[in-house]
Each structure stands twice: as C-alpha cells, then as structure tokens.
Amino acid sequence: MKFLKAIVASVAIWILNRFEGATYSTSRSHISHAVQSARFEINAGSRMEIVRRSQYFEENNDLMNRWADLFECYTVGRGLELTPSSTTPEWNKKAKAWLDTWAQYCDISSLQSFGCLQGLMARKWFVDGEIFIALVNGESYLARLQLIETHLVATPPHLKDQEGKTVIDGVQLDARGRPIGYYIAEEDAKGTKTWGQPKPASLVIHLFEPTRPGQYRGLPFCYPVINILHALDDLLILEMKRAKDAAEISNVYKTKTGEAPNDISLIKAALGQPVTISTGATITETKNDYYKNALGGRSVVLQRDDDVAQFKNENPSVATREFWKLLMERACAGVGIPYCLCYPESMQGTVYRGALDMAAMWFAVRSEVIQYALRRIYQTHVMRWAVQNVPELRNGAPKDWYAVSIRAPRAPNVDVGRNSAAMLAELAVGATNFERIYAPLGLDWREELRKLKEELDYMKDEGLLNLLGELAKAKNPPTETKAEGSPNGAYNRLIAA
C-alpha cells in the first residue's frame, strides 16, 4: 500500500508541477513551431518570402512606408557626420576637407553622395533586413563604395550541395563558422544572374542586426508583424469595395410584380422627361417636376403600392476604426516605433515624452550599428587609401590617423526650447562640447565655429555688436541679468573674446 501511495504521489507531482504554457489544451489554437538553430529556421526560402512581402508593403502600405521614413530620418538624418579626431588638429582639418570632397563622389556609379548612400543603407536595412557594402576602387583607383541588395547575395546553384556546410545562404564560412566570403551575383539587363568567385569578407561590410546567435542573414524589421500588415491591407480593400458599392447603388426600387414598369410614360415621368398623351398634347409639367417643386430636392414618382429602399453605408464604424487602430498599435509595438510618431495626435504630455524617450533610445541603438559600419569604411578603406595616396595627408600623418568621431542625429522630442536651454547651460559649465551639439545636425563643429567667427568679425567691423548689446539689454533688464555661468554669460564671453 505504501508503495502504491508513493507511485500515486510521484505521478501527481509529475502532473501538477508543470508550466501551463507547456501544456496542450483544446481551448487554445495549435502553435506550429519547432525549436531549432537560426540557420535552419531563417533559411533562404523563408527569408526571401518575408523580404518579398516587406518590399510589397513598403511600396503599397502607408504605415510601412512611414516606418521606413522615420527609421532613415532618426538613424542617419541628413547623413552622419564623420569627423577626423586624431591628436593632430592641423591634420584633422586637412583630412576633413579631403573627406568632404570625397563624399561627393563616393558612389562607384557616381550617382549618390555619401549622405544619400547612408539613407539608402538605413532604408534597405529596415525593409530588407540587411544591405551589403562592397569596398571597391574606381577607374582612378579612388576609394569608392557599392551597395548590394539582399537578393543578389545567395548560394550559387552549382554549390547547393554545400548549403549548410561551407556556405549558408550565400555566406562562405571557414571551419569555425566565420564568414570569409560572399557570393554576389552579377545581374544583366534581363535579370539573368551569373556567379563568380566569392568576394572576400574583408572587402564587404554586411550591415544587419542579428536577433539570434549563429544568424548569418538579416530579416526585415517588420517580420514579427507581417501578418498584421497583411490583415490591415485586406481589411482596407474590403472596406473600399463596400464604399464603392454604396456609392454606385443609391436607390433600389421594389414593385408588386418584381419587375420594372413597362409603361414608357411612367418611365419618362420618373426621369423628368415630357410625356406625350394619346391626343397629341404635351404635359408642360411632369409629375417629377411637380413633386420637386412642391417638396424640393431629388424626388422620384413611384407607381401605386411600389416601394423604394436606399442603402445607408455607416462603415467604417467607430468600433471598426478602433479595431484598425488596435492592429496598427500592435504593428508599431512589434517593430519598435511608437504609434504616436506615425500618426501624431493629442496626447498627455508625460505619456508623449515617455514614448519619445523610448523611441530616441531605440533609434540610437540602431544608429550605432550604422556608425560601426561607417567607422569600418573610414578606417579600413577611405582614410587608409587617403594616407597612402594623398600627399598632404600622407606627409605628417599621425599614428592615430584612423581615429574618427561619429554622432547620432538629433532624437525626436517635443521640448526643443527646453532642451536647447539645457544644452547651452551644459556648454557653459563644460558638461558638453560643440561637437556633441553640431554633429547630430549633420554639421562639422570646426566649420560652424569658423562661420561664427567670421560673423562676429563682420559685426565688429560694422559696429553691430554695440547694437546687439543694446537689444539684449532691452530684452533682459539689469534686474534680470543672468549669472556669469549662464548660457547668456557664455555667449557674452564668446563675443568679448
């Protein structure tokens, strides 16, 4: 008996001690999913199908397009500013001047500037999940860049037997699983692809953000909510059909016989046309005109015992619109971009600021990934070529010529005035610097301070500084004079200098 009780107790523990989430129930739908490595789950077929749908929605869906625009705006902005930051200021100035010139002709096809290429990198990364940047040289051997889209990197047909062994979805691996090359197809005018030798990984920057260990290819940012986007698309199509049907069919007539009247005089009267009587006389005022004049508006004369019904389209209803909004909010949450950025509306200040703060951090993290790619471009390709081939940069190049500073663009916020005042206060006490202020705007702090100096020198020569001082006194009377350590004090010291 004791032995039986022990068995029952152990079975009861085995049954009761469990996760409900791991227990099957007929009250819940079945979830089709297998726990497996990233290389098996994110295979070439599944990945390209998600990319296909993502590209479709980017081309045809307002929400997806808005996401891509916001992503591009807040990760690279006007183009992330690369500022040479070696320990030699004079060399930095020369390097920056050369870099600005190179940025105008950095594209291998000479079509896009460096800022525009950054925008394409960000957008294709968001929509396709990745972008490949080939480090190439032009006909004059100048360092150039070539962007390669995701569909051009794949395992060649003749290497299908090596898929999952030495090649994974176009990425050539060594024995340690480290990428050593990328199979990039050449595409002709008809779309026919030809394959050659893999391009060394040292000459290719693969811009993507893995979500799992062992992931070699990227996924579009919308992959968790791709079905929600599809559902929204279907709902909009169906609702549009309903609206068109309601607009086309305005009135439905019901007769006792179920047929339209065959008396031409009745039809003419209903249409407002003159009716000819058998005697040859013409009715000067039709029945339709009579009712129209008597009642106003659009009137239709019906036969006795006839009925008319008019469709009323009250969709989309409030409940329908709220359901759509719920789906869009879920889609935004799945991607990571707040709904209020896509469709701004009145919100309580604290909640709105909190949402923007979360968005700012999200964009900053994504921007850091792009900054890493740009830093590699600067250090291993562009500036390396410059210090080897440009005389004014080669002569006297410092040991740390590769040092570069890159800042993320300005974050979304609703407190520009307050943030600006705080930024100036930090500048006055040395808690920030001009690079941190100008770089997020895509500007070079050296160039902007040089312009400021030119403006101040011009105002001194024209005697305008005294006028500005008088205006400042009129705006800020002596009783409201700011402390010397305040932003106004810092600006006054700058003018005095």
Buried (B, 14 or more C-beta within 10 A) or exposed (E): EEEEEEEEEEEEEEEEEEEEEEEEEEEEEEEEEEEEEBBEBBBBEEBBEBBEBBBBBBEEBEBBBBBBEBBBBBBBBBBBBBBBBBEBEEBBBBBBBBBBEBBEBBBBEEEBBBBBBBBBBBBBBBBBBBBBBBBBEBEEEBBBBBBBBBBBBBBBEEBEEBBBEBBBBBBBBEEEEEBBBBBBBEEEEEEEBEBEEBBEBEBBBBBBBBEEEEBBBBBBBBBBBBEBBBBBBEBBEEBEEEEEEBEEEEEEBEBEEEEEBEEEBBEBBBEBBEBEEEEEEEBEEBBBBBBBEEEEEEBBBBBEEBEEEEEEEEEBEEEEEEEBEEBBBBBBEBBBBBBBBBBEEEBEEEEBBEBBBEBBEBBBEBBEBBBEBBBBBBBBBBBBBBBEEBEEBEEEBBEEBBBBBBBBBBBBBEEEEEEEEBBBBBBBEEEBEBBBBBBBBBBBBBBBEEEEEEEBEEBEEEEEBEEEEEEBEEEEEEEEEBEEEBBBBBBBEEEEE
